[in-house]
Amino acid sequence: MITIPKKVEYSIVFISYLSKNLDKTISLKEVSEKLVLPYSFLSKLATLLTNGGLIISQEGKSGGYKLAPNWQQKSLYDLLIILGENKALVSCLGSKSCARSGKCSIQNIWSQIETSWQQELTKIKLSQI
């Protein structure tokens, strides 16, 4: 079975928490303590999510994070792209060449599975989690 990386799992939990607190800016310390997530890892995720336009960072004494205005339109697949986790299902579908290319009987099947996977992840909006 395919394993979801911790980076994706923790990001979903982080986004879900922010979505339940839309009226305020949340500190990473609060998120880390309430959700029992490692602060340093959460900090790296917050940077990726901010750079990807999914969350907004506010600095200062009452600073923290909140969801960007368009967050509800983003899909799980958008999240994978932001986190750099939209990798090919198998290496022959990615940028790496394959010694069996052109004579492989299952590459087409892998391609169909990957396309289906991407389509389904695109249908699921972050606001649904």
Backbone as a chain_set.jsonl record, in Angstrom:
{"seq": "MITIPKKVEYSIVFISYLSKNLDKTISLKEVSEKLVLPYSFLSKLATLLTNGGLIISQEGKSGGYKLAPNWQQKSLYDLLIILGENKALVSCLGSKSCARSGKCSIQNIWSQIETSWQQELTKIKLSQI", "coords": {"N": [[0.842, -1.178, 0.0], [0.376, 2.296, -0.551], [2.18, 4.732, 1.219], [1.471, 7.576, 3.112], [3.443, 10.41, 3.391], [4.851, 11.788, 6.436], [5.078, 14.526, 6.33], [2.943, 15.32, 4.712], [0.763, 14.251, 6.125], [0.963, 15.595, 8.671], [0.687, 18.214, 7.765], [-1.948, 18.247, 6.852], [-3.3, 17.835, 9.264], [-2.518, 20.162, 10.604], [-3.632, 22.179, 8.915], [-6.322, 21.508, 9.185], [-6.702, 22.106, 11.893], [-6.248, 24.886, 11.875], [-8.42, 25.587, 10.309], [-10.53, 25.284, 12.015], [-10.292, 27.394, 13.602], [-10.73, 29.935, 12.44], [-11.152, 32.588, 13.054], [-8.988, 33.659, 14.352], [-5.432, 34.26, 14.791], [-3.033, 31.749, 14.99], [-0.488, 30.515, 17.071], [2.562, 28.707, 16.399], [3.503, 27.326, 18.551], [1.196, 26.813, 20.055], [-0.206, 25.155, 18.249], [1.592, 23.026, 18.044], [1.604, 22.054, 20.694], [-1.158, 21.478, 21.21], [-1.785, 19.633, 19.195], [0.132, 17.761, 19.43], [2.504, 17.707, 17.857], [5.797, 17.728, 16.493], [7.578, 20.65, 17.16], [9.739, 21.805, 15.66], [9.579, 20.466, 13.202], [7.026, 21.179, 12.425], [7.419, 23.897, 12.113], [9.002, 23.958, 9.794], [7.148, 22.941, 7.983], [5.234, 24.968, 8.092], [6.598, 27.045, 6.848], [6.816, 26.021, 4.223], [4.071, 25.847, 3.57], [3.316, 28.502, 3.781], [4.944, 29.7, 1.808], [3.794, 28.427, -0.339], [1.384, 29.658, -0.492], [-0.815, 28.844, 0.946], [-1.219, 29.237, 3.653], [-1.097, 32.098, 5.863], [1.38, 34.078, 7.299], [1.831, 35.901, 10.254], [3.777, 38.24, 11.777], [5.214, 39.251, 14.938], [4.23, 40.197, 18.326], [1.623, 39.163, 18.777], [1.561, 37.344, 16.784], [1.417, 34.667, 14.325], [-0.197, 32.016, 12.6], [-2.604, 31.737, 9.96], [-5.218, 30.574, 7.812], [-4.984, 31.12, 4.292], [-6.969, 33.354, 2.248], [-8.023, 31.944, -0.002], [-7.993, 29.247, 0.648], [-9.968, 27.256, 0.774], [-10.483, 26.513, -1.796], [-8.399, 24.994, -2.582], [-7.003, 21.796, -3.315], [-6.35, 18.389, -2.191], [-4.407, 17.433, -3.881], [-3.212, 19.834, -4.702], [-2.007, 20.486, -2.286], [-0.076, 18.44, -2.125], [1.583, 19.25, -4.23], [2.485, 21.757, -3.28], [3.979, 20.867, -1.106], [5.926, 19.458, -2.369], [5.547, 16.807, -2.905], [4.395, 15.553, -5.041], [5.231, 13.378, -6.582], [6.135, 10.972, -9.121], [4.306, 7.924, -9.346], [5.648, 5.524, -9.87], [9.086, 5.1, -10.808], [9.473, 5.055, -13.62], [7.525, 6.673, -14.648], [8.248, 9.124, -13.972], [10.924, 11.485, -14.098], [13.113, 9.897, -14.445], [14.877, 7.619, -16.509], [13.981, 4.42, -17.867], [15.134, 1.132, -18.108], [13.515, -0.719, -19.286], [11.814, 0.673, -20.865], [9.54, 1.207, -23.511], [9.268, -1.477, -24.036], [7.843, -2.428, -21.991], [5.204, -3.992, -20.382], [3.554, -3.106, -18.372], [3.696, -0.402, -17.884], [1.735, 1.299, -18.94], [-0.44, 0.613, -17.365], [0.427, 1.49, -14.839], [0.494, 4.204, -15.412], [-2.219, 4.753, -15.838], [-3.217, 4.262, -13.267], [-1.852, 6.231, -11.811], [-2.868, 8.581, -13.022], [-5.582, 8.365, -12.348], [-5.377, 8.474, -9.559], [-4.347, 11.1, -9.207], [-6.516, 12.564, -10.234], [-8.558, 11.927, -8.406], [-7.481, 12.951, -6.002], [-7.468, 15.613, -6.649], [-10.148, 16.211, -6.678], [-10.858, 16.26, -4.002], [-11.297, 18.693, -1.723], [-9.484, 20.835, 0.492], [-11.09, 22.003, 2.37], [-12.9, 20.062, 2.975], [-11.841, 18.395, 4.816]], "CA": [[0.0, 0.0, 0.0], [1.099, 3.562, -0.607], [2.274, 5.378, 2.517], [1.433, 9.031, 3.085], [4.561, 10.947, 4.18], [4.516, 12.565, 7.632], [4.963, 15.924, 5.905], [1.575, 15.495, 4.215], [-0.144, 13.957, 7.243], [1.009, 16.684, 9.643], [0.146, 19.417, 7.12], [-3.406, 18.116, 6.854], [-3.732, 18.047, 10.649], [-2.273, 21.585, 10.853], [-4.647, 22.919, 8.165], [-7.607, 21.215, 9.818], [-6.745, 22.874, 13.143], [-6.431, 26.293, 11.518], [-9.771, 25.764, 9.767], [-11.468, 25.32, 13.14], [-9.975, 28.626, 14.332], [-10.604, 30.935, 11.372], [-11.293, 33.944, 13.573], [-7.79, 34.133, 15.058], [-4.103, 33.835, 14.367], [-2.603, 30.684, 15.907], [0.967, 30.36, 17.154], [3.054, 27.343, 16.186], [3.618, 26.689, 19.865], [-0.137, 26.297, 20.378], [-0.492, 24.026, 17.354], [2.48, 21.936, 18.441], [1.149, 21.503, 21.974], [-2.518, 20.93, 21.112], [-1.851, 18.504, 18.269], [1.263, 16.885, 19.753], [3.361, 17.634, 16.674], [7.119, 18.298, 16.789], [7.623, 22.076, 16.824], [10.711, 22.105, 14.597], [9.045, 19.937, 11.946], [5.879, 22.027, 12.14], [7.97, 25.163, 11.635], [9.397, 23.747, 8.394], [5.902, 22.808, 7.213], [4.612, 26.296, 8.023], [7.329, 27.79, 5.82], [6.383, 25.497, 2.922], [2.671, 26.199, 3.354], [3.29, 29.954, 3.566], [5.518, 29.934, 0.476], [2.847, 27.887, -1.303], [0.184, 30.48, -0.503], [-1.935, 28.168, 1.606], [-1.419, 29.902, 4.94], [-0.522, 33.434, 5.987], [2.174, 34.262, 8.497], [1.82, 37.234, 10.83], [4.857, 38.365, 12.746], [4.968, 40.147, 16.059], [3.851, 39.635, 19.625], [0.415, 38.351, 18.634], [1.69, 36.713, 15.475], [1.139, 33.251, 14.167], [-0.616, 31.586, 11.269], [-4.008, 31.52, 9.651], [-5.391, 30.107, 6.441], [-5.101, 32.135, 3.245], [-8.37, 33.513, 1.834], [-8.452, 30.968, -1.02], [-7.636, 27.895, 1.077], [-11.06, 26.301, 0.545], [-10.465, 26.105, -3.197], [-7.241, 24.12, -2.784], [-7.272, 20.36, -3.202], [-5.268, 17.578, -1.617], [-3.313, 17.384, -4.862], [-2.513, 21.119, -4.576], [-1.162, 20.365, -1.1], [1.086, 17.625, -2.498], [2.462, 20.093, -5.051], [3.098, 22.737, -2.375], [4.946, 20.164, -0.248], [6.917, 18.762, -3.201], [5.28, 15.372, -2.789], [3.638, 15.102, -6.216], [6.19, 12.564, -7.331], [5.566, 9.882, -9.915], [3.977, 6.715, -8.598], [6.809, 4.662, -10.094], [10.145, 5.904, -11.417], [9.379, 5.132, -15.081], [6.583, 7.727, -15.012], [8.879, 10.384, -13.597], [11.986, 11.99, -14.963], [14.155, 8.886, -14.608], [14.664, 6.7, -17.628], [13.814, 3.032, -17.458], [15.761, 0.196, -19.048], [12.46, -1.489, -19.951], [10.956, 1.61, -21.597], [9.221, 0.799, -24.875], [8.935, -2.899, -24.082], [7.227, -2.747, -20.7], [3.78, -4.261, -20.523], [2.757, -2.566, -17.262], [3.833, 1.048, -17.759], [0.438, 1.899, -19.22], [-1.275, 0.384, -16.184], [0.907, 2.434, -13.823], [0.079, 5.534, -15.847], [-3.657, 4.861, -15.574], [-3.389, 4.342, -11.815], [-1.38, 7.548, -11.396], [-3.828, 9.573, -13.497], [-6.768, 8.209, -11.516], [-4.971, 8.943, -8.236], [-4.29, 12.563, -9.276], [-7.877, 13.077, -10.421], [-9.296, 11.785, -7.148], [-6.927, 13.892, -5.026], [-7.87, 16.948, -7.087], [-11.567, 16.37, -6.327], [-11.016, 16.45, -2.549], [-10.872, 20.027, -1.303], [-8.994, 20.885, 1.871], [-12.216, 22.388, 3.234], [-13.671, 18.85, 3.302], [-11.164, 17.615, 5.868]], "C": [[0.89, 1.245, 0.0], [1.055, 4.215, 0.773], [2.28, 6.892, 2.337], [2.585, 9.55, 3.946], [4.072, 11.771, 5.374], [4.307, 14.033, 7.286], [3.533, 16.226, 5.444], [0.574, 15.301, 5.365], [-0.197, 15.118, 8.237], [0.458, 17.981, 9.051], [-1.378, 19.396, 7.116], [-3.96, 18.373, 8.257], [-3.609, 19.534, 11.008], [-3.357, 22.436, 10.18], [-6.029, 22.719, 8.792], [-7.761, 22.026, 11.113], [-6.973, 24.358, 12.851], [-7.848, 26.559, 11.019], [-10.843, 25.828, 10.857], [-11.28, 26.581, 13.984], [-9.794, 29.779, 13.353], [-10.605, 32.371, 11.878], [-10.045, 34.477, 14.279], [-6.51, 33.598, 14.427], [-3.578, 32.876, 15.433], [-1.082, 30.567, 15.896], [1.351, 28.9, 16.897], [3.178, 26.59, 17.501], [2.275, 26.072, 20.258], [-0.466, 25.064, 19.543], [0.315, 22.806, 17.777], [1.986, 21.256, 19.725], [-0.221, 20.825, 21.864], [-2.585, 19.664, 20.265], [-0.738, 17.482, 18.471], [2.087, 16.603, 18.481], [4.704, 18.268, 17.02], [7.219, 19.741, 16.273], [8.548, 22.365, 15.645], [10.217, 21.619, 13.233], [7.867, 20.79, 11.489], [6.337, 23.378, 11.585], [8.385, 25.065, 10.164], [8.166, 23.626, 7.495], [5.228, 24.167, 7.038], [5.294, 27.148, 6.962], [6.902, 27.332, 4.434], [4.959, 25.929, 2.587], [2.497, 27.702, 3.122], [3.814, 30.283, 2.17], [4.579, 29.449, -0.634], [1.527, 28.644, -1.35], [-1.03, 29.863, 0.161], [-2.251, 28.762, 2.973], [-0.72, 31.26, 4.913], [0.192, 33.515, 7.326], [2.064, 35.714, 8.954], [2.885, 37.281, 11.907], [4.45, 39.301, 13.875], [4.5, 39.412, 17.295], [2.609, 38.745, 19.534], [0.386, 37.648, 17.279], [1.375, 35.228, 15.498], [0.694, 32.977, 12.745], [-2.127, 31.501, 11.18], [-4.091, 31.115, 8.187], [-5.529, 31.276, 5.481], [-6.561, 32.215, 2.786], [-8.878, 32.452, 0.857], [-8.244, 29.512, -0.616], [-8.714, 26.864, 0.754], [-11.106, 25.789, -0.889], [-9.327, 25.131, -3.499], [-7.618, 22.663, -2.535], [-6.123, 19.648, -2.493], [-4.093, 17.483, -2.595], [-2.531, 18.702, -4.867], [-1.557, 21.085, -3.385], [0.091, 19.545, -1.411], [2.081, 18.435, -3.319], [3.208, 21.087, -4.17], [4.202, 22.094, -1.546], [6.032, 19.444, -1.05], [6.756, 17.262, -3.175], [4.447, 14.829, -3.95], [4.56, 14.322, -7.157], [5.457, 11.465, -8.106], [5.359, 8.654, -9.035], [5.103, 5.688, -8.689], [7.825, 5.459, -10.913], [10.023, 6.046, -12.933], [8.388, 6.19, -15.553], [7.142, 9.105, -14.68], [9.95, 10.774, -14.586], [13.105, 10.974, -15.198], [13.841, 7.984, -15.792], [14.615, 5.263, -17.096], [14.414, 2.125, -18.532], [14.724, -0.602, -19.836], [11.522, -0.611, -20.791], [10.765, 1.157, -23.046], [8.844, -0.662, -25.002], [8.291, -3.381, -22.781], [5.72, -2.903, -20.867], [2.933, -3.631, -19.417], [2.859, -1.045, -17.109], [2.499, 1.758, -17.989], [-0.512, 1.745, -18.023], [-0.878, 1.347, -15.067], [0.448, 3.85, -14.153], [-1.406, 5.759, -15.575], [-3.936, 5.022, -14.081], [-2.981, 5.736, -11.33], [-2.358, 8.649, -11.808], [-5.094, 9.544, -12.64], [-6.523, 8.777, -10.119], [-4.969, 10.475, -8.201], [-5.683, 13.168, -9.408], [-8.683, 13.015, -9.123], [-8.792, 12.77, -6.097], [-7.291, 15.329, -5.373], [-9.325, 17.228, -6.72], [-11.775, 16.7, -4.847], [-10.436, 17.797, -2.155], [-10.45, 19.991, 0.158], [-10.103, 21.275, 2.85], [-13.079, 21.198, 3.636], [-13.044, 18.048, 4.44], [-11.35, 18.239, 7.235]], "O": [[2.015, 1.221, 0.497], [0.006, 4.243, 1.417], [3.013, 7.421, 1.502], [2.697, 9.171, 5.111], [3.002, 12.377, 5.32], [3.461, 14.703, 7.877], [2.986, 17.282, 5.764], [-0.345, 16.101, 5.541], [-1.281, 15.574, 8.602], [-0.173, 18.763, 9.762], [-2.018, 20.42, 7.352], [-4.974, 19.053, 8.412], [-4.5, 20.094, 11.646], [-3.932, 23.319, 10.816], [-6.806, 23.666, 8.91], [-8.832, 22.567, 11.385], [-7.791, 25.006, 13.503], [-8.411, 27.624, 11.271], [-11.93, 26.363, 10.638], [-12.006, 26.811, 14.951], [-8.811, 30.515, 13.431], [-10.109, 33.27, 11.199], [-10.038, 35.614, 14.753], [-6.51, 32.639, 13.655], [-3.665, 33.155, 16.629], [-0.464, 30.525, 14.832], [0.567, 27.984, 17.145], [2.984, 25.376, 17.559], [2.226, 24.939, 20.738], [-0.944, 24.057, 20.065], [-0.211, 21.696, 17.858], [1.96, 20.029, 19.818], [-0.411, 19.72, 22.372], [-3.34, 18.74, 20.568], [-0.672, 16.47, 17.773], [2.325, 15.458, 18.098], [4.747, 19.247, 17.765], [6.973, 20.009, 15.097], [8.171, 23.096, 14.728], [10.419, 22.293, 12.223], [7.732, 21.087, 10.302], [5.702, 23.93, 10.687], [8.145, 25.987, 9.385], [8.149, 24.149, 6.381], [4.713, 24.477, 5.964], [4.625, 27.898, 6.249], [6.65, 28.161, 3.559], [4.674, 26.329, 1.458], [1.63, 28.119, 2.354], [3.197, 31.055, 1.437], [4.573, 30.0, -1.734], [0.649, 28.318, -2.148], [-2.154, 30.32, -0.046], [-3.406, 28.787, 3.399], [0.127, 31.529, 4.062], [-0.328, 33.076, 8.352], [2.186, 36.64, 8.152], [2.893, 36.468, 12.831], [3.472, 40.042, 13.773], [4.388, 38.187, 17.315], [2.562, 37.683, 20.156], [-0.677, 37.397, 16.712], [1.107, 34.633, 16.542], [1.149, 33.625, 11.803], [-2.826, 31.236, 12.158], [-3.142, 31.297, 7.425], [-6.12, 32.301, 5.819], [-7.306, 31.244, 2.923], [-10.058, 32.102, 0.894], [-8.314, 28.627, -1.468], [-8.393, 25.706, 0.486], [-11.702, 24.747, -1.161], [-9.304, 24.514, -4.564], [-8.433, 22.347, -1.668], [-5.07, 20.232, -2.233], [-2.933, 17.455, -2.184], [-1.31, 18.687, -5.021], [-0.438, 21.592, -3.462], [1.193, 19.915, -1.005], [3.291, 18.317, -3.124], [4.423, 21.244, -4.296], [5.243, 22.708, -1.31], [6.958, 18.88, -0.467], [7.716, 16.523, -3.397], [3.859, 13.754, -3.84], [4.639, 14.59, -8.356], [4.329, 11.09, -7.786], [6.129, 8.387, -8.112], [5.463, 5.062, -7.692], [7.455, 6.389, -11.629], [10.433, 7.069, -13.481], [8.4, 6.569, -16.724], [6.572, 10.126, -15.065], [9.884, 10.43, -15.767], [13.954, 11.181, -16.066], [12.687, 7.636, -16.04], [15.139, 4.953, -16.026], [14.212, 2.346, -19.726], [15.015, -1.102, -20.922], [10.549, -1.106, -21.359], [11.723, 0.773, -23.717], [8.177, -1.053, -25.96], [8.211, -4.58, -22.515], [5.054, -2.036, -21.432], [1.706, -3.623, -19.52], [2.163, -0.467, -16.274], [2.183, 2.722, -17.292], [-1.29, 2.649, -17.719], [-1.739, 1.949, -14.424], [0.059, 4.604, -13.261], [-1.802, 6.837, -15.132], [-4.785, 5.818, -13.681], [-3.688, 6.348, -10.529], [-2.642, 9.552, -11.021], [-5.61, 10.593, -12.255], [-7.373, 9.479, -9.569], [-5.52, 11.079, -7.28], [-5.991, 14.171, -8.765], [-9.405, 13.954, -8.79], [-9.593, 13.364, -5.375], [-7.409, 16.171, -4.483], [-9.687, 18.379, -6.477], [-12.758, 17.347, -4.485], [-9.227, 18.014, -2.242], [-10.984, 19.22, 0.956], [-10.052, 20.913, 4.026], [-13.905, 21.313, 4.542], [-13.664, 17.122, 4.963], [-10.848, 17.713, 8.228]]}, "num_chains": 1, "name": "protein.A"}
